[in-house]
Amino acid sequence: MFTGIVQAVGTIEKITPFEGGLTLTVAAPELDMSDVALGDSISHNGACMTVIELSEGHRYRIDVSSESLSVTVGLANEGGKVNLEKAMRLSDRVGGHLVSGHVDGVGSVVSFDPVGDNRELIVEAPKALAKYLAAKGSVVVNGVSLTTNKVTDAEGGCRFSINLIPHTLAVTTLGTIQAGDKVNLEIDLIARYVERMMSLEQA
């Protein structure tokens, strides 16, 4: 489990194909690696991956399966930047919200416009996720826990807006996104279970 509070931005230094996926070498000079061990989980742009090798210089390796690559974005770009968060401890402060690290779908950035010192991010979510998004609810975008300001339904899904403050722009990769970019989305766990319970009651 994660909280959606990014701890560092890493760089995908090397990509090595293997049968069934890719092995990524990630450089994370700003991530505290002192308590990271083989088998630990780290979120990469919202996708939970397992550390399979540790090396000097704050570098580690992860295997990304073809299945994960097919449902996420941003993990197959050599030289690309990724938002990183180590799995939480039960005693940790939950600064964002409870996040599983399982990407539910890919959204498209509609616009990313200045609003004073902040930025308004508008994302179009696929139809399958639209029912889980609500104004003032929680959503994860590329591993970052965020609050939706407004949700507008459309035939192909929905659009939601988010206000990004300068701090978030500075310490995550969200400051560099542009209209047309694809982003990983994870909906709120609570919304998922509410939908399941309601579907059973109506059956």
C-alpha positions as CSV (number, residue, x, y, z in Angstrom):
1,M,0.0,0.0,0.0
2,F,1.0,3.6,-0.7
3,T,-0.2,7.1,0.2
4,G,0.3,8.9,-3.1
5,I,2.8,11.3,-1.6
6,V,5.8,11.2,-4.0
7,Q,9.1,10.8,-2.1
8,A,11.5,11.4,-5.1
9,V,11.8,11.5,-8.8
10,G,13.9,8.8,-10.4
11,T,15.3,8.3,-13.9
12,I,15.0,5.1,-16.0
13,E,18.6,4.7,-16.9
14,K,18.5,1.4,-18.8
15,I,15.9,-0.9,-20.3
16,T,16.7,-4.5,-21.0
17,P,14.2,-6.8,-22.7
18,F,13.5,-10.3,-21.4
19,E,10.9,-12.8,-22.5
20,G,7.7,-11.5,-21.1
21,G,8.6,-7.9,-20.3
22,L,11.4,-5.4,-19.6
23,T,14.0,-5.0,-16.8
24,L,14.5,-1.4,-15.8
25,T,17.5,0.1,-14.1
26,V,16.3,3.1,-12.1
27,A,18.5,5.8,-10.6
28,A,17.0,7.4,-7.5
29,P,19.6,9.7,-5.9
30,E,17.1,11.5,-3.9
31,L,15.2,8.5,-2.5
32,D,16.2,7.2,0.9
33,M,17.4,3.6,0.1
34,S,18.7,2.8,3.5
35,D,15.7,0.6,4.4
36,V,15.0,-0.8,0.9
37,A,15.7,-4.6,0.5
38,L,15.3,-7.1,-2.2
39,G,11.6,-7.9,-2.7
40,D,10.4,-4.5,-1.5
41,S,7.7,-2.6,-3.4
42,I,8.2,0.8,-4.9
43,S,5.6,2.8,-6.8
44,H,6.7,4.0,-10.2
45,N,4.3,6.6,-11.7
46,G,1.6,4.8,-9.7
47,A,2.5,1.3,-10.6
48,C,3.8,-1.0,-7.8
49,M,6.9,-2.9,-8.8
50,T,9.3,-5.2,-6.9
51,V,13.0,-4.5,-6.4
52,I,14.9,-7.4,-7.8
53,E,18.5,-6.0,-7.5
54,L,20.2,-3.3,-5.5
55,S,23.4,-1.6,-6.7
56,E,25.7,1.3,-5.6
57,G,24.8,4.9,-6.4
58,H,21.1,4.7,-5.4
59,R,20.3,2.4,-8.3
60,Y,18.0,-0.7,-8.4
61,R,16.4,-2.9,-10.9
62,I,12.8,-4.0,-11.4
63,D,11.0,-6.3,-13.8
64,V,8.0,-5.0,-15.6
65,S,5.7,-7.6,-17.2
66,S,4.1,-7.2,-20.6
67,E,0.8,-7.1,-18.9
68,S,1.9,-4.1,-16.8
69,L,3.3,-2.4,-19.8
70,S,0.0,-2.9,-21.7
71,V,-2.0,-1.0,-19.1
72,T,0.4,1.7,-18.0
73,V,2.4,4.6,-19.5
74,G,5.8,6.0,-18.8
75,L,7.6,2.8,-17.9
76,A,9.2,2.0,-21.2
77,N,11.0,5.3,-21.8
78,E,14.8,5.1,-21.4
79,G,15.9,8.4,-19.8
80,G,12.3,9.1,-18.7
81,K,11.5,10.5,-15.2
82,V,9.2,8.6,-12.8
83,N,7.5,9.5,-9.5
84,L,8.7,7.2,-6.8
85,E,7.2,6.2,-3.4
86,K,8.2,3.3,-1.2
87,A,5.5,1.1,0.3
88,M,4.1,2.5,3.5
89,R,4.5,1.1,7.0
90,L,1.4,0.6,9.1
91,S,2.7,3.3,11.4
92,D,3.2,5.9,8.7
93,R,1.3,9.1,8.4
94,V,-1.2,8.9,5.5
95,G,-0.7,12.3,3.9
96,G,-2.6,11.5,0.7
97,H,-5.0,8.6,0.7
98,L,-4.8,4.8,0.7
99,V,-3.4,3.7,-2.7
100,S,-2.9,0.2,-4.0
101,G,-0.3,0.9,-6.7
102,H,-2.5,-0.9,-9.2
103,V,-3.2,1.3,-12.3
104,D,-6.9,1.2,-13.2
105,G,-6.6,2.9,-16.6
106,V,-4.8,5.5,-18.7
107,G,-6.2,9.1,-19.1
108,S,-5.4,11.9,-21.5
109,V,-4.3,15.4,-20.5
110,V,-6.8,17.8,-22.1
111,S,-5.2,21.0,-20.8
112,F,-2.6,22.2,-18.3
113,D,-3.1,26.0,-17.8
114,P,-1.7,28.5,-15.3
115,V,-4.0,29.8,-12.7
116,G,-2.0,32.4,-10.8
117,D,1.0,30.4,-9.4
118,N,-0.9,27.2,-9.6
119,R,-1.9,25.0,-12.6
120,E,-5.3,23.6,-13.5
121,L,-4.9,20.1,-14.9
122,I,-7.9,18.7,-16.8
123,V,-7.7,14.9,-17.6
124,E,-10.1,12.8,-19.7
125,A,-10.7,9.5,-18.0
126,P,-12.0,6.4,-19.9
127,K,-15.6,5.4,-19.6
128,A,-14.9,2.5,-17.3
129,L,-13.5,4.8,-14.6
130,A,-16.1,7.6,-14.9
131,K,-18.5,6.3,-12.3
132,Y,-15.7,6.2,-9.7
133,L,-14.8,9.9,-10.0
134,A,-16.6,12.6,-8.0
135,A,-16.0,16.2,-7.1
136,K,-13.8,16.6,-4.0
137,G,-12.9,12.9,-4.3
138,S,-9.5,11.3,-4.5
139,V,-7.7,10.1,-7.6
140,V,-4.1,9.1,-8.3
141,V,-2.4,10.6,-11.4
142,N,1.1,9.1,-12.2
143,G,1.4,8.1,-8.6
144,V,0.4,11.4,-7.0
145,S,-2.6,11.6,-4.7
146,L,-4.8,14.5,-5.8
147,T,-8.3,15.9,-5.1
148,T,-10.7,16.4,-8.0
149,N,-12.3,19.9,-8.2
150,K,-14.9,19.2,-10.8
151,V,-16.1,16.2,-12.8
152,T,-18.0,16.5,-16.1
153,D,-19.5,13.5,-17.8
154,A,-19.1,12.9,-21.5
155,E,-20.1,10.2,-23.9
156,G,-16.7,8.6,-24.0
157,G,-16.0,8.9,-20.2
158,C,-15.5,12.0,-18.1
159,R,-13.2,14.9,-17.6
160,F,-12.0,16.0,-14.2
161,S,-10.0,19.0,-13.1
162,I,-7.3,19.3,-10.4
163,N,-5.6,22.3,-8.9
164,L,-1.8,21.7,-8.6
165,I,0.1,23.9,-6.2
166,P,3.8,25.0,-6.9
167,H,5.2,22.5,-4.4
168,T,3.5,19.5,-6.2
169,L,4.8,20.8,-9.5
170,A,8.3,21.1,-8.2
171,V,8.7,17.7,-6.5
172,T,6.9,15.5,-9.0
173,T,6.9,14.9,-12.8
174,L,3.5,16.6,-13.1
175,G,5.2,20.0,-13.6
176,T,6.4,18.9,-17.1
177,I,3.3,17.3,-18.5
178,Q,1.6,18.8,-21.6
179,A,-1.8,18.6,-23.3
180,G,-2.0,15.3,-25.1
181,D,0.1,13.4,-22.7
182,K,-1.1,10.1,-21.3
183,V,-1.2,9.5,-17.5
184,N,-1.7,6.5,-15.2
185,L,-4.9,6.7,-13.1
186,E,-6.0,4.8,-10.0
187,I,-9.4,5.4,-8.6
188,D,-10.2,5.5,-4.9
189,L,-10.4,2.2,-3.1
190,I,-13.6,3.3,-1.2
191,A,-15.4,4.1,-4.5
192,R,-14.5,0.6,-5.8
193,Y,-16.0,-1.2,-2.8
194,V,-19.1,1.1,-2.8
195,E,-19.8,0.2,-6.4
196,R,-19.4,-3.5,-5.7
197,M,-21.8,-3.4,-2.7
198,M,-24.4,-1.4,-4.6
199,S,-24.3,-3.8,-7.6
200,L,-25.0,-6.7,-5.3
201,E,-27.9,-5.0,-3.6
202,Q,-29.5,-4.3,-6.9
203,A,-29.0,-7.8,-8.3
